[in-house]
Amino acid sequence: MSMERTNLLNMAKLSIKGLIESALSFGRTLDSDYPPLQQFFVVMEHCLKHGLKVKKSFLGYNKSLWGPLEMVEKLCPEAGEIAASVRDLPGLKTPLGRARAWLRLALMQKRLADYLRLLITRKDLLSDFYDNSAVMVEEEGAVIVGLLVGLNVIDANLCVKGEDLDTQVGVIDFSMYLKNDIDDYRSGERNGQIAAILDQKNYVEELNRQLNSSVHGLQGRVDNLEKSNSILIEELAIAKNNIIKLQEENHQLRNENTIILIKAQQQLEVCLLQCPLDTYKQSRQGLDEMYNEARRQLREECQLRQDVENELVVQVSMKQEMDLAMKLLEKDIHEKQDTLIGLRHQLDEVKAINVEMYTKMQKNDMITRLEEKTNQITATMKQLEQSDKDLLSQTRTLAMSFVKCASTDTENQYKLVKDISF
């Protein structure tokens, strides 16, 4: 069974690859007569039939391929349209023909990989139709479903209604998958084109998913707004009902008030007619006195109020004058503070000048002292020179006296006197 699964997987790979390459090179919408497309359906039919359980019926034993495909309708509601279309086709009489029609409609809808992916994820449902070693139950089924995603890049327009799908014989043509070196080179180029197309398809699908998520978010917001709008409409209706009720109560109370006022006036007129004229005059006089007293009190209150207002105006004017005086005092204080700060700066500068002058005066005292000492030294030197001159003159005088006293004038004595004189 593992060898059969491997062979079927390899055939599915070759069939899907050849179909995509030929469709891209063909460059047009595929129809039912396209040979690679027919071979693809044959290979898929063999993959789906592998490991299918045999079921009893009135006519004997048969393998129903339509059973697992019909279960997709329960897993994905969007597949219900395909299943209903297959059931409504008049020319289909066997489950195999319905299964073939279902595969063609799913391919045209570009949802074949999605539907089969949902089917292979439900192992509990597949166990009712397939053996444990079937392709659709093992890992090979997931690989084949992954390969089917690449078929979304091709467009197919298949006429299912007029085609005889019940009696077709599914035979795999292996000659279509024998290639030479030139075909390998071309297949490499086509693989590059397929990869680019798949990348574009993935980008478009991702963009579509993002747009769907944004649409779902906006739909949720719209639902919330509709709910809030309905709640507000209900509240508005309740408020309108309350307003109508209050208006009715107000109208009723006004009517009752009018009735009570009319009754009071009528009773007052009756009392006035029944009471004597003197009593009416006394009551009228008492009312006039009360009215005059009230007018007098009102005048007094008005006078007191006028006095209080005048006093308030005076107080306000005094407060404004005090505020103005305070502002002037504050301005004067600030000006004096600025003047004081300026005087302090000037005092600091004068102190610095005094210190500098004091330093210069000390230097001048030193110079005068040095000059005095220099003068003293000069005077001392002059005194020493004078004393030296005096000593020299005294020495000469002594020498001359010594020469005069000598009896003989020898040469040595002359040299001695000469040396002494010098």
Residue pairs with C-beta under 8 A, 6 or more apart in sequence:
1 51
1 133
2 133
4 50
4 135
5 50
5 133
5 135
5 138
5 140
6 140
8 43
8 46
8 47
8 50
8 135
8 140
9 135
9 140
9 143
9 144
11 43
11 46
11 172
12 43
12 44
12 47
12 144
12 147
13 147
14 177
15 36
15 39
15 40
15 43
15 44
15 177
16 40
16 147
16 148
16 150
16 151
17 187
18 36
18 39
18 176
18 177
19 36
19 37
19 39
19 40
19 151
19 154
20 150
20 151
20 153
20 154
20 190
20 194
21 187
21 190
21 191
21 194
22 34
22 36
23 30
23 36
23 153
23 154
24 153
24 154
24 190
24 193
24 194
24 197
25 190
26 34
29 155
29 156
29 157
30 37
30 154
30 155
30 156
30 157
30 158
31 37
31 156
31 157
31 158
31 159
32 38
32 104
32 158
32 159
32 163
35 173
35 176
36 176
37 156
39 172
39 173
39 176
41 100
41 103
41 104
41 170
42 170
42 171
42 172
43 172
44 103
45 65
45 99
45 100
45 103
45 170
46 170
46 172
47 135
47 136
47 141
47 144
48 65
48 68
48 69
48 99
48 135
48 136
49 63
49 65
50 134
50 135
50 136
51 130
51 131
51 132
51 133
51 134
51 135
51 136
51 137
52 63
52 64
52 65
52 129
52 130
52 131
52 134
53 63
53 128
53 129
53 130
53 131
54 61
54 62
54 63
55 61
55 62
55 63
55 64
64 95
64 129
65 95
65 96
65 99
66 95
66 96
66 98
66 99
66 102
67 95
67 129
68 119
68 125
68 126
68 129
68 130
68 136
69 98
69 99
69 102
69 103
69 119
70 83
71 119
71 122
71 125
72 79
72 83
72 115
72 116
72 118
72 119
73 79
73 80
73 83
75 118
75 119
75 122
76 114
76 115
76 118
78 111
79 106
79 111
79 115
82 102
82 105
82 106
82 109
83 102
85 105
86 92
86 98
86 101
86 102
86 105
87 98
89 98
89 101
89 160
89 161
90 161
91 97
91 161
91 162
91 163
91 164
91 165
91 166
92 98
92 101
92 165
92 166
93 166
94 166
96 165
96 166
97 165
97 166
100 165
100 168
101 160
101 165
103 112
104 156
104 158
104 160
105 158
105 160
106 112
106 115
107 151
107 156
107 158
108 156
108 157
108 158
110 151
110 152
112 148
112 151
113 145
113 146
113 148
113 149
113 151
113 152
116 141
116 144
116 145
116 148
117 145
119 125
119 126
119 136
120 126
120 136
120 137
120 141
120 142
120 145
123 137
126 134
126 136
126 137
127 137
130 136
130 137
131 137
134 141
135 141
135 144
150 194
150 198
152 201
153 194
153 197
153 198
153 201
179 187
272 280
395 420
396 420
396 421
399 417
399 420
399 421
400 417
402 417
403 409
403 413
403 417
406 413
